[in-house]
């Protein structure tokens, strides 16, 4: 990706733009959710399945992508990912029912998985030391930024949900050319040769624990974004107000995502920061369910979600030696996408079974509790991790 240090931040910005397109595509189903019930989804479980399908596809391609990237390089995997995102978006926009919509989400999800894995490995290869946390933060912040934009822009289209789907596909297609021309061929400077055998024996356990923390933390974030609009509509809000309030989750994460983790590392309190922020996120979801100010607590939820992102991703990087990163990131994202494929449908099923609009948000609280329960295991497995 990067030939020299002067170019790496500019090229990181191009990667971030493609991740913003991925975030908008991921969120399009949640943002248009009430309009899709009775059209592309029969009930809330099917809607949750469409949300989760984007991640389900990642299970199928994440590990093979890590293997292929270890042997053929980052650039081809990245470009293939963006192309599949555009193709899947077009299939979804043309869908007339749940089956075709699922096919489109699976194809676009495969592309999103390839993009996410390539971007993460590239940043870990090219940045280290004090630059790593802010670089990871900038790369990661693009996804919720795209989500927030989708939540604001799509409701402006009114009831024309198909136009929203086409817009999402067009944004993904527009990401291809900048990546094609801006990213040089080859692995780029700073990339370590891949280990042919995958991971070292001692890398598996810390990687699996760190990946699980990442998965449950993100599942809570996704459930808040995917189901908060429907929860607020059930409370009597208009669809545009509900989308705008939920967009605060995506926008409020931005101020602390690039630098929050870096500040926590500099202060020597990364683990305490992760614990405090995840507890605060759970409290915010509970406050929204209790009927307190949704604008305030959804915004605060997003703000608190910022620092753990780069800190937990750095835990994943700490678990892997440089030659293990390509295959290791494939393992990491297999777990991540597996959790996101399973957990949002379970959150939707909770609403279908109970009939309680708040059930998916309460499921998000449970997911955060699970992430916090795994954290001590990681710290035990990686004793050199900062406390």
N, C-alpha and C positions, 0 to 999 in steps of 0.2 A: 504494500500500500504506500509506503513512505520511503522515499529515497534519501531524504536528509531532514534534519531537525527543523529547518525553516519552513518546510511544507506540511509538516504533520498536523498542525492545528487546522490549516485550511482544508486538508483532506478529511480530517475528522468532522468538520462542518458539513461536508458533502454527505458523509455517512449518516450524520445526524438528520439531515433533510430526508433521506430515504427512510429512516426509522420513524420520522414524523408521519410520513405517508402510511407506513405500516400501522401506526397507532390509530390514525383516522379510519383505516380500513377495518381494523379490529373492532372499533367502537360503533361502526355504522349500524350494526344490528341492534345493539343496546339503545343507541340514540333514537332509532326509528321503532323501537320495540312495540309500543301500543298500536302503531299502524300496521305492523306485520302480523299481529294476532288476527286470525281469520283470513289471512292472505297467504303468507309463506309459512306460518306456524299456526297449528290448531289450538295450542294452549301454551301456558307458561313453561311447562316442561320442554316442549319443542323449541320455544324461544331460547331457553337456557342451553339446549342442545346445539342450536345454531351458534350461540356465543362460544360454547365450549369446543365446537368443531374446528375452529381456527387453531386451537391448541392440540386437539386430537391428531391433526395432521402432523404436528411436530414429533409425535411419538414415532411415526413411521419413518421420518427422514432424518431426525437429529443424529442418531448414532451413525448411520451410513454417511451423512454429510461430514461428520467429524473424521471418519476414515478416509473419505475421498479428499477432503481438504488437506489432510496430512500428506497425501501423495501428489495431488495435482495443483495445490495452491489455493489461495483465498479468492482471487479475482473471479474465476469462473463460477464458483459457488455463489458468490455475491450477485453476479449478473443473472444467473439462473433463478435466484430467489426473487428478484424484482420482476422478471418476466412472468413467473408463475403467479405472483401477486396480481399483476394486471390481468392475466388470463382468467384467473378465478373470480376476480371482481366483475368481469364482463359476463361470465356464466351466471353469477348471482343476480346481476341486473336483468338478465333475460329470463330468469326462473319464473315459472308459473305456479309452483307448488313446493312443498317441503323437500321432496327428493332431489330435485335439480338444485334447489338452494343449498342443500347439504353438500352436493358435489362441488358447487362453486366455493363454498367456505373451506372445504377440504383442500382444494387446489391452491387457493390463495393462502391458506394456512401453511401448506408445504413451503410456499415461497417465503412467507414470513419467518418460518423456522430457519431456512437457509440464510436469510439476511441477518437474523439475530445472532446466529452462531458465528458467522464470518466477522461481523462487526465486533463482537466481544473478543474473539481471538486477536484481531488486528490491534485493538487498543491495548490488550495485555502484552502483545509483542513489542509495541512501539513506545509505550510509556512505562516509566518506573519511578520509584522514589516519590518525591513530593508531587510530581506531575501526575501520578497514576490516579489518585482519588478525584481530582477535578476533571481529568480526561474521561474517566468512567462516568462521572456525574453528567458531563455534557452529552456523552453518548446516550446515557439512559434517559435523560430528561426529554429527549426528542419524542419518545413514545407517548408519555402523558400529554405533551404539548399537542401532538396530533389528535389525541383523544379529546382534549378540551376544545380544540377547534371544531371537531366534528359535532360536539354537543351544542356548540353555539350556532354553527352555520346550518346544519341539517334542519333544525326546526323552522328556519326562515323559509324553507321550501314548502311549508304548509303540509298538506296531506299528500303531496306528490312524492311518495316514498321511493318510487322507481328512479326519479331524477337524482335522489340522494345516493342511490346505489351506483348509478352511472358516474356521478361526480367522484365518488371514492375510487372507482376503477381508473378514471382518467388521471387522477393524482398519482396513482402507482405507476401508470405508464409513463408519465412525465419524469419519473425519477430515473429511468433507465439511461438516457443519454448522458446526463452529468457524470454518472458512475462510469460509463463506458470510456469517456474521453479523459476524465480526471485521474482515474486510478491506473497506475502503470502496471504492466504485465510482470508476472513473477511474484515471489514472496515479499520482496522489498527488504530494505535494510532493517536489521534488528530481529528478524524472525529466526528462531532456532530450528534446526533440522528436526523433523518429527521422529519420535521413537517408534520404530516399526511394531513393537510389541504392545503398544497401547500405554497402560499405566503401570507404574511400579506398585508392588504389593502394598506398601505402606501408604499409598495415595488414595486407595479406594474408600476406606472408612471415613476419613475427613472430607473427601469430596462428596460422598453420599449424604453426610449430615449437613454440610453447608448448602448443597443443592436442595435439600428438603426444607431448610429454613427459607430459602429464596422462594420456593414453590408456594408454601403456605402464606407467606407474606404477600406475594403477588396475587394469590387467589382472593385474599381479603380485599385487596385494592380493586380487582376486577369485579368482584361481586358488588362492591359499593357503586362502581360506575355503571354496571349493567342493570342493577335492580333499584337503585335509588330513584330514578325518574318514575318508574311504575309505582313505587311506594308513595311518592309525593302526589302523583295523580290520584291514587286511591284516597288520599287525604283531602282531595278537593282542589288541588293545584291545577292550573292549566299546563298543557304539555310544554309550551314555550318556557314558562317559569320553572317547571321541574327540570327541563334540560339545562337552563341557565344556571340554576342552583347546583346541579350535579357537575356542571363544567368546572366549578370551583375546585373540585377534587383534582382535576387535571392541571388547572392553571396554578393552584396554590402550591403544588409540589415543586414548581420551577425555581423559586428563590433559593431554597435550601438544598435542592438536589445536586447542583454542581459543586457547591462549596461546603455544605453542611458536613459531609463525611470527612472532607479534608480538615476542617476545623476540629472535629472530634478526634481525628488522628493526631493532630498537632498538640491537642490538650492531653493526649494520652488516655482518653476515656471513650474509645469506640464501642466497647461492649455495653457500658452503662448507657450510652446514647441510644443504641439499638433497643435495649430493654425499655427505657423511658418512652421512646417514640412509639413503639408498638403498643405499650399499655395505653398511651394517650390516644392512639388510633381506635382501639377497642372502646374506650370511654366515649369518644366522639360518636361512633355508630350507635352506642346505647343511648346517647343523648338525643340523636335524631329519632330513634324509635320511640323514645319517651315523649316526643312532641315538642322538644325544645327548639330553639331557633335553628332551622335547617341551613340557612345561609351561613351562619357563623360556624356551626359544627362540621358541615361538609368542607368548608374552607380550611378549618383547623385540621381536619383529618388529612387533607392533601398536604398541608404544610408539614405535619409531623411525618408523613410518609417519605419526605425527601431524604433526610440523612441516612436511614438504614439502607437505601438502595446501593450506593457505592460502597458502603461498609460491608454489606453481606457479599456483594460481588467480589470485593477484595478478599474476603474469606475464601471464596472459591478459587481465586488466583493463588492464594497462599498454599492451598492444598495440592497444587500442581507444579511440577518442575517444568521449565520451558519446553523441553522436547515432548512433554505429555499434553500440552495445551490443546492441540487440535482434537485428539481423540477424547480428552477429558471434557472439553466443552460440548462434544457430542453427547457424552454421558450426562453431563449437567442439564442440558436442554431436553434430553429424553425424560428425565425426572420432572423437570419444570412443566413441560407440555403435558405429560401424563396427569399431573395434578390439576392443571387448568382445564383439561378435557373432562375430568371427573367431577371436580368440585362445583363449578357453576351449575351444571344440570342438577346436582344434589340440592343446591340452594333453591333452584326453581321447583324441584320436587317437593321441598319442604313447604312452599307456598301452596302447591296444588293439594297436598295432603291435609294441611291445617286450615287452608283458606285464609291465613293471616298474611296481609301484605308485608309485614315486618319480618317474616320468617327468613328470607334470604339475607337481610342485613344482620340478623342475629347469628346466622351461619358464619358470616364474616368475622364476627367476634370470636367464634370458636376457632376459626382458622388461625387467627393471630395468637390465640392461646397455645395452639399446637406448635407454631413456630418458636415461641418463647420456651416451650418445654424441650425442644430439640437443642437449643443453644448451649446448655451446659455440656451436652454430649460432644458437640464440636470442640468446645474449649478443652475438654479432657483429651480428645484425640490429637489436638494441635496445641501442645503446651506452650509453644513459642508465640501463639497468637496474643496480641496485646490485650490487657485487661481493662 
